[in-house]
Amino acid sequence: MYEFRCGSPVCKTHFTAPTEDALMGQVAEHVVVKHKIPAPTKSLVAFVKANCISQVQSTTKAG
Ligand SMILES: [Zn+2]
């Protein structure tokens, strides 16, 4: 799965999604609601992908 950590120093938002597409959808919503950016530029999206998103192992064997 994929993990997003907001790059803003004043924002501690962190969430995960099963796919990168799903995560980007949540990220888009987040920047609109929290950062008042209704239409992120391509460079912002590229920055977020490069710096705020990482793929993580979904090894949840609890239970
Ligand atoms: Zn944020």
N, CA, C, O and the ligand as a Tripos MOL2 file, in Angstrom:
@<TRIPOS>MOLECULE
protein
  253   251    64     0     0
PROTEIN
NO_CHARGES

@<TRIPOS>ATOM
      1 N           0.8320   -1.1920    0.0000 N.3       1 MET1
      2 CA          0.0000    0.0000    0.0000 C.3       1 MET1
      3 C           0.8710    1.2470    0.0000 C.2       1 MET1
      4 O           2.0970    1.1740    0.0740 O.2       1 MET1
      5 N           0.2090    2.3820   -0.0850 N.am      2 TYR2
      6 CA          0.9420    3.6420   -0.2000 C.3       2 TYR2
      7 C           0.6290    4.5460    0.9830 C.2       2 TYR2
      8 O          -0.4720    4.5430    1.5340 O.2       2 TYR2
      9 N           1.6480    5.3190    1.3500 N.am      3 GLU3
     10 CA          1.5400    6.1620    2.5230 C.3       3 GLU3
     11 C           1.8370    7.6140    2.1320 C.2       3 GLU3
     12 O           2.7570    7.8890    1.3620 O.2       3 GLU3
     13 N           1.0470    8.5210    2.6740 N.am      4 PHE4
     14 CA          1.2560    9.9510    2.4300 C.3       4 PHE4
     15 C           1.5360   10.6560    3.7430 C.2       4 PHE4
     16 O           0.8120   10.4960    4.7260 O.2       4 PHE4
     17 N           2.6060   11.4420    3.7360 N.am      5 ARG5
     18 CA          2.8920   12.3180    4.8730 C.3       5 ARG5
     19 C           2.9760   13.7300    4.3350 C.2       5 ARG5
     20 O           3.8050   14.0270    3.4750 O.2       5 ARG5
     21 N           2.1200   14.6000    4.8370 N.am      6 CYS6
     22 CA          2.0840   15.9540    4.3050 C.3       6 CYS6
     23 C           3.4250   16.6520    4.5220 C.2       6 CYS6
     24 O           4.0090   16.5770    5.6030 O.2       6 CYS6
     25 N           3.9030   17.3270    3.4820 N.am      7 GLY7
     26 CA          5.2000   17.9840    3.5420 C.3       7 GLY7
     27 C           5.1600   19.3260    4.2410 C.2       7 GLY7
     28 O           6.2080   19.9140    4.5050 O.2       7 GLY7
     29 N           3.9810   19.8170    4.5430 N.am      8 SER8
     30 CA          3.8830   21.1140    5.1960 C.3       8 SER8
     31 C           4.3210   21.0280    6.6560 C.2       8 SER8
     32 O           3.9040   20.1250    7.3810 O.2       8 SER8
     33 N           5.1650   21.9720    7.0880 N.am      9 PRO9
     34 CA          5.6410   21.9400    8.4840 C.3       9 PRO9
     35 C           4.5430   22.1910    9.5100 C.2       9 PRO9
     36 O           4.7010   21.8650   10.6870 O.2       9 PRO9
     37 N           3.4490   22.7600    9.0720 N.am     10 VAL10
     38 CA          2.3590   23.0400   10.0200 C.3      10 VAL10
     39 C           1.2370   22.0210    9.9140 C.2      10 VAL10
     40 O           0.1750   22.1940   10.5130 O.2      10 VAL10
     41 N           1.4690   20.9730    9.1620 N.am     11 CYS11
     42 CA          0.4210   19.9880    8.9340 C.3      11 CYS11
     43 C           0.9890   18.5970    9.1820 C.2      11 CYS11
     44 O           1.9770   18.2000    8.5640 O.2      11 CYS11
     45 N           0.3650   17.8720   10.0800 N.am     12 LYS12
     46 CA          0.8700   16.5540   10.4550 C.3      12 LYS12
     47 C           0.0390   15.4310    9.8390 C.2      12 LYS12
     48 O           0.0400   14.2980   10.3200 O.2      12 LYS12
     49 N          -0.6600   15.7700    8.7800 N.am     13 THR13
     50 CA         -1.5450   14.7760    8.1740 C.3      13 THR13
     51 C          -0.7760   13.5850    7.6290 C.2      13 THR13
     52 O           0.2970   13.7230    7.0410 O.2      13 THR13
     53 N          -1.3520   12.4220    7.8390 N.am     14 HIS14
     54 CA         -0.7180   11.1700    7.4430 C.3      14 HIS14
     55 C          -1.8090   10.1500    7.1690 C.2      14 HIS14
     56 O          -2.6510    9.8850    8.0270 O.2      14 HIS14
     57 N          -1.7940    9.5880    5.9900 N.am     15 PHE15
     58 CA         -2.7490    8.5220    5.7380 C.3      15 PHE15
     59 C          -2.2270    7.5450    4.7010 C.2      15 PHE15
     60 O          -1.2270    7.7970    4.0280 O.2      15 PHE15
     61 N          -2.9330    6.4130    4.5870 N.am     16 THR16
     62 CA         -2.5040    5.3660    3.6730 C.3      16 THR16
     63 C          -3.6730    4.9430    2.7900 C.2      16 THR16
     64 O          -4.8390    5.1720    3.1130 O.2      16 THR16
     65 N          -3.3270    4.3190    1.6660 N.am     17 ALA17
     66 CA         -4.3420    3.8020    0.7490 C.3      17 ALA17
     67 C          -3.7700    2.5820    0.0400 C.2      17 ALA17
     68 O          -2.5520    2.4390   -0.0740 O.2      17 ALA17
     69 N          -4.6530    1.6970   -0.4400 N.am     18 PRO18
     70 CA         -4.1560    0.4680   -1.0700 C.3      18 PRO18
     71 C          -3.4340    0.6910   -2.3920 C.2      18 PRO18
     72 O          -2.5620   -0.0960   -2.7610 O.2      18 PRO18
     73 N          -3.7850    1.7460   -3.1020 N.am     19 THR19
     74 CA         -3.1290    2.0180   -4.3820 C.3      19 THR19
     75 C          -2.6870    3.4790   -4.4460 C.2      19 THR19
     76 O          -3.1750    4.3290   -3.7000 O.2      19 THR19
     77 N          -1.7540    3.7460   -5.3530 N.am     20 GLU20
     78 CA         -1.2650    5.1160   -5.4920 C.3      20 GLU20
     79 C          -2.3830    6.0290   -6.0060 C.2      20 GLU20
     80 O          -2.4970    7.1770   -5.5780 O.2      20 GLU20
     81 N          -3.2000    5.5170   -6.9160 N.am     21 ASP21
     82 CA         -4.3080    6.3160   -7.4340 C.3      21 ASP21
     83 C          -5.2760    6.7130   -6.3250 C.2      21 ASP21
     84 O          -5.7080    7.8630   -6.2390 O.2      21 ASP21
     85 N          -5.6090    5.7360   -5.4770 N.am     22 ALA22
     86 CA         -6.5210    6.0090   -4.3760 C.3      22 ALA22
     87 C          -5.9100    7.0360   -3.4290 C.2      22 ALA22
     88 O          -6.5950    7.9230   -2.9210 O.2      22 ALA22
     89 N          -4.6010    6.8940   -3.2030 N.am     23 LEU23
     90 CA         -3.9210    7.8160   -2.3030 C.3      23 LEU23
     91 C          -3.9180    9.2300   -2.8860 C.2      23 LEU23
     92 O          -4.1670   10.2010   -2.1710 O.2      23 LEU23
     93 N          -3.6390    9.3420   -4.1710 N.am     24 MET24
     94 CA         -3.6160   10.6660   -4.8020 C.3      24 MET24
     95 C          -4.9900   11.3320   -4.7290 C.2      24 MET24
     96 O          -5.0930   12.5540   -4.6230 O.2      24 MET24
     97 N          -6.0460   10.5120   -4.7880 N.am     25 GLY25
     98 CA         -7.3870   11.0650   -4.6300 C.3      25 GLY25
     99 C          -7.5720   11.6800   -3.2580 C.2      25 GLY25
    100 O          -8.1530   12.7560   -3.1180 O.2      25 GLY25
    101 N          -7.0660   10.9800   -2.2380 N.am     26 GLN26
    102 CA         -7.1590   11.5070   -0.8710 C.3      26 GLN26
    103 C          -6.2760   12.7350   -0.6970 C.2      26 GLN26
    104 O          -6.6430   13.6880   -0.0090 O.2      26 GLN26
    105 N          -5.1090   12.6990   -1.3330 N.am     27 VAL27
    106 CA         -4.1880   13.8370   -1.2500 C.3      27 VAL27
    107 C          -4.8270   15.0760   -1.8790 C.2      27 VAL27
    108 O          -4.7530   16.1730   -1.3250 O.2      27 VAL27
    109 N          -5.4540   14.8880   -3.0400 N.am     28 ALA28
    110 CA         -6.1140   16.0100   -3.7160 C.3      28 ALA28
    111 C          -7.1630   16.6340   -2.8090 C.2      28 ALA28
    112 O          -7.2680   17.8560   -2.7020 O.2      28 ALA28
    113 N          -7.9500   15.7560   -2.1470 N.am     29 GLU29
    114 CA         -8.9790   16.2410   -1.2360 C.3      29 GLU29
    115 C          -8.3430   16.9770   -0.0580 C.2      29 GLU29
    116 O          -8.8350   18.0150    0.3860 O.2      29 GLU29
    117 N          -7.2350   16.4140    0.4370 N.am     30 HIS30
    118 CA         -6.5490   17.0190    1.5700 C.3      30 HIS30
    119 C          -6.0450   18.4270    1.2510 C.2      30 HIS30
    120 O          -6.2390   19.3450    2.0470 O.2      30 HIS30
    121 N          -5.4080   18.6040    0.1090 N.am     31 VAL31
    122 CA         -4.8560   19.9240   -0.2030 C.3      31 VAL31
    123 C          -5.9620   20.9490   -0.4450 C.2      31 VAL31
    124 O          -5.7780   22.1390   -0.1930 O.2      31 VAL31
    125 N          -7.1160   20.4770   -0.9380 N.am     32 VAL32
    126 CA         -8.2430   21.3910   -1.1210 C.3      32 VAL32
    127 C          -8.7650   21.8610    0.2330 C.2      32 VAL32
    128 O          -8.9430   23.0560    0.4690 O.2      32 VAL32
    129 N          -9.0090   20.8780    1.1290 N.am     33 VAL33
    130 CA         -9.6420   21.1910    2.4170 C.3      33 VAL33
    131 C          -8.6810   21.9050    3.3620 C.2      33 VAL33
    132 O          -9.0330   22.9170    3.9670 O.2      33 VAL33
    133 N          -7.4560   21.3660    3.4850 N.am     34 LYS34
    134 CA         -6.5180   21.8640    4.4940 C.3      34 LYS34
    135 C          -5.6670   23.0260    4.0020 C.2      34 LYS34
    136 O          -5.3420   23.9400    4.7590 O.2      34 LYS34
    137 N          -5.3120   22.9760    2.7190 N.am     35 HIS35
    138 CA         -4.3460   23.9560    2.2220 C.3      35 HIS35
    139 C          -4.9450   24.9240    1.2020 C.2      35 HIS35
    140 O          -4.2500   25.7680    0.6370 O.2      35 HIS35
    141 N          -6.2530   24.7810    0.9830 N.am     36 LYS36
    142 CA         -6.9730   25.7120    0.1030 C.3      36 LYS36
    143 C          -6.3440   25.7800   -1.2920 C.2      36 LYS36
    144 O          -6.2180   26.8490   -1.8900 O.2      36 LYS36
    145 N          -5.9530   24.5930   -1.7890 N.am     37 ILE37
    146 CA         -5.4060   24.5230   -3.1420 C.3      37 ILE37
    147 C          -6.3630   23.6810   -3.9920 C.2      37 ILE37
    148 O          -6.2190   22.4610   -4.0620 O.2      37 ILE37
    149 N          -7.3460   24.3340   -4.6430 N.am     38 PRO38
    150 CA         -8.3640   23.5730   -5.3740 C.3      38 PRO38
    151 C          -7.8350   22.8770   -6.6190 C.2      38 PRO38
    152 O          -8.3700   21.8480   -7.0320 O.2      38 PRO38
    153 N          -6.7910   23.4300   -7.2160 N.am     39 ALA39
    154 CA         -6.2650   22.8320   -8.4360 C.3      39 ALA39
    155 C          -4.7390   22.7490   -8.3790 C.2      39 ALA39
    156 O          -4.0370   23.6370   -8.8620 O.2      39 ALA39
    157 N          -4.2450   21.6710   -7.7830 N.am     40 PRO40
    158 CA         -2.7840   21.5280   -7.6570 C.3      40 PRO40
    159 C          -2.1010   21.5160   -9.0210 C.2      40 PRO40
    160 O          -2.5810   20.8860   -9.9630 O.2      40 PRO40
    161 N          -0.9910   22.2120   -9.1100 N.am     41 THR41
    162 CA         -0.2430   22.2490  -10.3640 C.3      41 THR41
    163 C           0.5010   20.9290  -10.5680 C.2      41 THR41
    164 O           0.6820   20.1480   -9.6340 O.2      41 THR41
    165 N           0.9230   20.7020  -11.8040 N.am     42 LYS42
    166 CA          1.6630   19.4730  -12.0950 C.3      42 LYS42
    167 C           2.9380   19.4010  -11.2740 C.2      42 LYS42
    168 O           3.3350   18.3220  -10.8340 O.2      42 LYS42
    169 N           3.5860   20.5500  -11.0630 N.am     43 SER43
    170 CA          4.8260   20.5220  -10.2940 C.3      43 SER43
    171 C           4.5610   20.2080   -8.8240 C.2      43 SER43
    172 O           5.3790   19.5730   -8.1590 O.2      43 SER43
    173 N           3.4040   20.6630   -8.3210 N.am     44 LEU44
    174 CA          3.0600   20.3390   -6.9360 C.3      44 LEU44
    175 C           2.7890   18.8360   -6.8060 C.2      44 LEU44
    176 O           3.2340   18.1930   -5.8550 O.2      44 LEU44
    177 N           2.0620   18.2970   -7.7650 N.am     45 VAL45
    178 CA          1.7780   16.8630   -7.7500 C.3      45 VAL45
    179 C           3.0860   16.0580   -7.8360 C.2      45 VAL45
    180 O           3.2590   15.0580   -7.1400 O.2      45 VAL45
    181 N           3.9920   16.5130   -8.6970 N.am     46 ALA46
    182 CA          5.2780   15.8300   -8.8380 C.3      46 ALA46
    183 C           6.0690   15.9130   -7.5380 C.2      46 ALA46
    184 O           6.7110   14.9440   -7.1320 O.2      46 ALA46
    185 N           6.0210   17.0820   -6.8800 N.am     47 PHE47
    186 CA          6.7180   17.2640   -5.6110 C.3      47 PHE47
    187 C           6.1510   16.3230   -4.5540 C.2      47 PHE47
    188 O           6.8950   15.6630   -3.8280 O.2      47 PHE47
    189 N           4.8340   16.2720   -4.4800 N.am     48 VAL48
    190 CA          4.1770   15.4070   -3.4920 C.3      48 VAL48
    191 C           4.5420   13.9500   -3.7260 C.2      48 VAL48
    192 O           4.8550   13.2130   -2.7910 O.2      48 VAL48
    193 N           4.4950   13.5430   -5.0060 N.am     49 LYS49
    194 CA          4.8130   12.1500   -5.3200 C.3      49 LYS49
    195 C           6.2470   11.8120   -4.9420 C.2      49 LYS49
    196 O           6.5370   10.7150   -4.4650 O.2      49 LYS49
    197 N           7.1470   12.7800   -5.1660 N.am     50 ALA50
    198 CA          8.5640   12.5240   -4.9190 C.3      50 ALA50
    199 C           8.9150   12.5870   -3.4360 C.2      50 ALA50
    200 O           9.7940   11.8590   -2.9740 O.2      50 ALA50
    201 N           8.2310   13.4560   -2.6880 N.am     51 ASN51
    202 CA          8.6690   13.7340   -1.3200 C.3      51 ASN51
    203 C           7.7180   13.2740   -0.2180 C.2      51 ASN51
    204 O           8.1460   13.0680    0.9180 O.2      51 ASN51
    205 N           6.4630   13.1150   -0.5310 N.am     52 CYS52
    206 CA          5.4830   12.8620    0.5310 C.3      52 CYS52
    207 C           4.8540   11.4810    0.4440 C.2      52 CYS52
    208 O           4.1610   11.0540    1.3680 O.2      52 CYS52
    209 N           5.0910   10.7770   -0.6630 N.am     53 ILE53
    210 CA          4.4530    9.4760   -0.8350 C.3      53 ILE53
    211 C           5.5010    8.3790   -0.8810 C.2      53 ILE53
    212 O           6.5200    8.4990   -1.5610 O.2      53 ILE53
    213 N           5.2380    7.3230   -0.1560 N.am     54 SER54
    214 CA          6.1360    6.1830   -0.2020 C.3      54 SER54
    215 C           5.3290    4.8900   -0.2000 C.2      54 SER54
    216 O           4.2380    4.8140    0.3660 O.2      54 SER54
    217 N           5.8900    3.8880   -0.8410 N.am     55 GLN55
    218 CA          5.2260    2.5900   -0.8440 C.3      55 GLN55
    219 C           5.6480    1.8310    0.4080 C.2      55 GLN55
    220 O           6.8310    1.7760    0.7440 O.2      55 GLN55
    221 N           4.6770    1.2540    1.0870 N.am     56 VAL56
    222 CA          4.9810    0.5320    2.3230 C.3      56 VAL56
    223 C           4.4390   -0.8820    2.2470 C.2      56 VAL56
    224 O           3.4590   -1.1500    1.5530 O.2      56 VAL56
    225 N           5.0820   -1.7740    2.9630 N.am     57 GLN57
    226 CA          4.6340   -3.1570    3.0070 C.3      57 GLN57
    227 C           3.3550   -3.2540    3.8370 C.2      57 GLN57
    228 O           3.2600   -2.6900    4.9270 O.2      57 GLN57
    229 N           2.4020   -3.9620    3.3140 N.am     58 SER58
    230 CA          1.1470   -4.1310    4.0430 C.3      58 SER58
    231 C           1.1520   -5.4840    4.7480 C.2      58 SER58
    232 O           0.3570   -6.3780    4.4580 O.2      58 SER58
    233 N           2.0830   -5.5860    5.6820 N.am     59 THR59
    234 CA          2.1990   -6.8380    6.4240 C.3      59 THR59
    235 C           1.4410   -6.7370    7.7370 C.2      59 THR59
    236 O           2.0330   -6.6800    8.8150 O.2      59 THR59
    237 N           0.1310   -6.7150    7.6230 N.am     60 THR60
    238 CA         -0.6970   -6.6530    8.8270 C.3      60 THR60
    239 C          -1.1680   -8.0670    9.1590 C.2      60 THR60
    240 O          -2.2350   -8.5110    8.7360 O.2      60 THR60
    241 N          -0.3490   -8.7390    9.9170 N.am     61 LYS61
    242 CA         -0.6780  -10.1150   10.2740 C.3      61 LYS61
    243 C          -1.2890  -10.2100   11.6730 C.2      61 LYS61
    244 O          -1.3750  -11.2930   12.2520 O.2      61 LYS61
    245 N          -1.7050   -9.0790   12.1970 N.am     62 ALA62
    246 CA         -2.3120   -9.0810   13.5210 C.3      62 ALA62
    247 C          -3.6200   -9.8680   13.5050 C.2      62 ALA62
    248 O          -4.4440   -9.6910   12.6070 O.2      62 ALA62
    249 N          -3.8020  -10.7040   14.4640 N.am     63 GLY63
    250 CA         -5.0290  -11.4810   14.5240 C.3      63 GLY63
    251 C          -4.7370  -12.8420   13.9880 C.2      63 GLY63
    252 O          -5.6280  -13.6890   13.9360 O.2      63 GLY63
    253 ZN         -1.3280   18.9530    4.7430 Zn       64 ZN64
@<TRIPOS>BOND
     1     1     2 1
     2     2     3 1
     3     3     4 2
     4     3     5 am
     5     5     6 1
     6     6     7 1
     7     7     8 2
     8     7     9 am
     9     9    10 1
    10    10    11 1
    11    11    12 2
    12    11    13 am
    13    13    14 1
    14    14    15 1
    15    15    16 2
    16    15    17 am
    17    17    18 1
    18    18    19 1
    19    19    20 2
    20    19    21 am
    21    21    22 1
    22    22    23 1
    23    23    24 2
    24    23    25 am
    25    25    26 1
    26    26    27 1
    27    27    28 2
    28    27    29 am
    29    29    30 1
    30    30    31 1
    31    31    32 2
    32    31    33 am
    33    33    34 1
    34    34    35 1
    35    35    36 2
    36    35    37 am
    37    37    38 1
    38    38    39 1
    39    39    40 2
    40    39    41 am
    41    41    42 1
    42    42    43 1
    43    43    44 2
    44    43    45 am
    45    45    46 1
    46    46    47 1
    47    47    48 2
    48    47    49 am
    49    49    50 1
    50    50    51 1
    51    51    52 2
    52    51    53 am
    53    53    54 1
    54    54    55 1
    55    55    56 2
    56    55    57 am
    57    57    58 1
    58    58    59 1
    59    59    60 2
    60    59    61 am
    61    61    62 1
    62    62    63 1
    63    63    64 2
    64    63    65 am
    65    65    66 1
    66    66    67 1
    67    67    68 2
    68    67    69 am
    69    69    70 1
    70    70    71 1
    71    71    72 2
    72    71    73 am
    73    73    74 1
    74    74    75 1
    75    75    76 2
    76    75    77 am
    77    77    78 1
    78    78    79 1
    79    79    80 2
    80    79    81 am
    81    81    82 1
    82    82    83 1
    83    83    84 2
    84    83    85 am
    85    85    86 1
    86    86    87 1
    87    87    88 2
    88    87    89 am
    89    89    90 1
    90    90    91 1
    91    91    92 2
    92    91    93 am
    93    93    94 1
    94    94    95 1
    95    95    96 2
    96    95    97 am
    97    97    98 1
    98    98    99 1
    99    99   100 2
   100    99   101 am
   101   101   102 1
   102   102   103 1
   103   103   104 2
   104   103   105 am
   105   105   106 1
   106   106   107 1
   107   107   108 2
   108   107   109 am
   109   109   110 1
   110   110   111 1
   111   111   112 2
   112   111   113 am
   113   113   114 1
   114   114   115 1
   115   115   116 2
   116   115   117 am
   117   117   118 1
   118   118   119 1
   119   119   120 2
   120   119   121 am
   121   121   122 1
   122   122   123 1
   123   123   124 2
   124   123   125 am
   125   125   126 1
   126   126   127 1
   127   127   128 2
   128   127   129 am
   129   129   130 1
   130   130   131 1
   131   131   132 2
   132   131   133 am
   133   133   134 1
   134   134   135 1
   135   135   136 2
   136   135   137 am
   137   137   138 1
   138   138   139 1
   139   139   140 2
   140   139   141 am
   141   141   142 1
   142   142   143 1
   143   143   144 2
   144   143   145 am
   145   145   146 1
   146   146   147 1
   147   147   148 2
   148   147   149 am
   149   149   150 1
   150   150   151 1
   151   151   152 2
   152   151   153 am
   153   153   154 1
   154   154   155 1
   155   155   156 2
   156   155   157 am
   157   157   158 1
   158   158   159 1
   159   159   160 2
   160   159   161 am
   161   161   162 1
   162   162   163 1
   163   163   164 2
   164   163   165 am
   165   165   166 1
   166   166   167 1
   167   167   168 2
   168   167   169 am
   169   169   170 1
   170   170   171 1
   171   171   172 2
   172   171   173 am
   173   173   174 1
   174   174   175 1
   175   175   176 2
   176   175   177 am
   177   177   178 1
   178   178   179 1
   179   179   180 2
   180   179   181 am
   181   181   182 1
   182   182   183 1
   183   183   184 2
   184   183   185 am
   185   185   186 1
   186   186   187 1
   187   187   188 2
   188   187   189 am
   189   189   190 1
   190   190   191 1
   191   191   192 2
   192   191   193 am
   193   193   194 1
   194   194   195 1
   195   195   196 2
   196   195   197 am
   197   197   198 1
   198   198   199 1
   199   199   200 2
   200   199   201 am
   201   201   202 1
   202   202   203 1
   203   203   204 2
   204   203   205 am
   205   205   206 1
   206   206   207 1
   207   207   208 2
   208   207   209 am
   209   209   210 1
   210   210   211 1
   211   211   212 2
   212   211   213 am
   213   213   214 1
   214   214   215 1
   215   215   216 2
   216   215   217 am
   217   217   218 1
   218   218   219 1
   219   219   220 2
   220   219   221 am
   221   221   222 1
   222   222   223 1
   223   223   224 2
   224   223   225 am
   225   225   226 1
   226   226   227 1
   227   227   228 2
   228   227   229 am
   229   229   230 1
   230   230   231 1
   231   231   232 2
   232   231   233 am
   233   233   234 1
   234   234   235 1
   235   235   236 2
   236   235   237 am
   237   237   238 1
   238   238   239 1
   239   239   240 2
   240   239   241 am
   241   241   242 1
   242   242   243 1
   243   243   244 2
   244   243   245 am
   245   245   246 1
   246   246   247 1
   247   247   248 2
   248   247   249 am
   249   249   250 1
   250   250   251 1
   251   251   252 2
@<TRIPOS>SUBSTRUCTURE
     1 MET1         2 RESIDUE 1 A MET
     2 TYR2         6 RESIDUE 1 A TYR
     3 GLU3        10 RESIDUE 1 A GLU
     4 PHE4        14 RESIDUE 1 A PHE
     5 ARG5        18 RESIDUE 1 A ARG
     6 CYS6        22 RESIDUE 1 A CYS
     7 GLY7        26 RESIDUE 1 A GLY
     8 SER8        30 RESIDUE 1 A SER
     9 PRO9        34 RESIDUE 1 A PRO
    10 VAL10       38 RESIDUE 1 A VAL
    11 CYS11       42 RESIDUE 1 A CYS
    12 LYS12       46 RESIDUE 1 A LYS
    13 THR13       50 RESIDUE 1 A THR
    14 HIS14       54 RESIDUE 1 A HIS
    15 PHE15       58 RESIDUE 1 A PHE
    16 THR16       62 RESIDUE 1 A THR
    17 ALA17       66 RESIDUE 1 A ALA
    18 PRO18       70 RESIDUE 1 A PRO
    19 THR19       74 RESIDUE 1 A THR
    20 GLU20       78 RESIDUE 1 A GLU
    21 ASP21       82 RESIDUE 1 A ASP
    22 ALA22       86 RESIDUE 1 A ALA
    23 LEU23       90 RESIDUE 1 A LEU
    24 MET24       94 RESIDUE 1 A MET
    25 GLY25       98 RESIDUE 1 A GLY
    26 GLN26      102 RESIDUE 1 A GLN
    27 VAL27      106 RESIDUE 1 A VAL
    28 ALA28      110 RESIDUE 1 A ALA
    29 GLU29      114 RESIDUE 1 A GLU
    30 HIS30      118 RESIDUE 1 A HIS
    31 VAL31      122 RESIDUE 1 A VAL
    32 VAL32      126 RESIDUE 1 A VAL
    33 VAL33      130 RESIDUE 1 A VAL
    34 LYS34      134 RESIDUE 1 A LYS
    35 HIS35      138 RESIDUE 1 A HIS
    36 LYS36      142 RESIDUE 1 A LYS
    37 ILE37      146 RESIDUE 1 A ILE
    38 PRO38      150 RESIDUE 1 A PRO
    39 ALA39      154 RESIDUE 1 A ALA
    40 PRO40      158 RESIDUE 1 A PRO
    41 THR41      162 RESIDUE 1 A THR
    42 LYS42      166 RESIDUE 1 A LYS
    43 SER43      170 RESIDUE 1 A SER
    44 LEU44      174 RESIDUE 1 A LEU
    45 VAL45      178 RESIDUE 1 A VAL
    46 ALA46      182 RESIDUE 1 A ALA
    47 PHE47      186 RESIDUE 1 A PHE
    48 VAL48      190 RESIDUE 1 A VAL
    49 LYS49      194 RESIDUE 1 A LYS
    50 ALA50      198 RESIDUE 1 A ALA
    51 ASN51      202 RESIDUE 1 A ASN
    52 CYS52      206 RESIDUE 1 A CYS
    53 ILE53      210 RESIDUE 1 A ILE
    54 SER54      214 RESIDUE 1 A SER
    55 GLN55      218 RESIDUE 1 A GLN
    56 VAL56      222 RESIDUE 1 A VAL
    57 GLN57      226 RESIDUE 1 A GLN
    58 SER58      230 RESIDUE 1 A SER
    59 THR59      234 RESIDUE 1 A THR
    60 THR60      238 RESIDUE 1 A THR
    61 LYS61      242 RESIDUE 1 A LYS
    62 ALA62      246 RESIDUE 1 A ALA
    63 GLY63      250 RESIDUE 1 A GLY
    64 ZN64       253 GROUP 0 **** ****
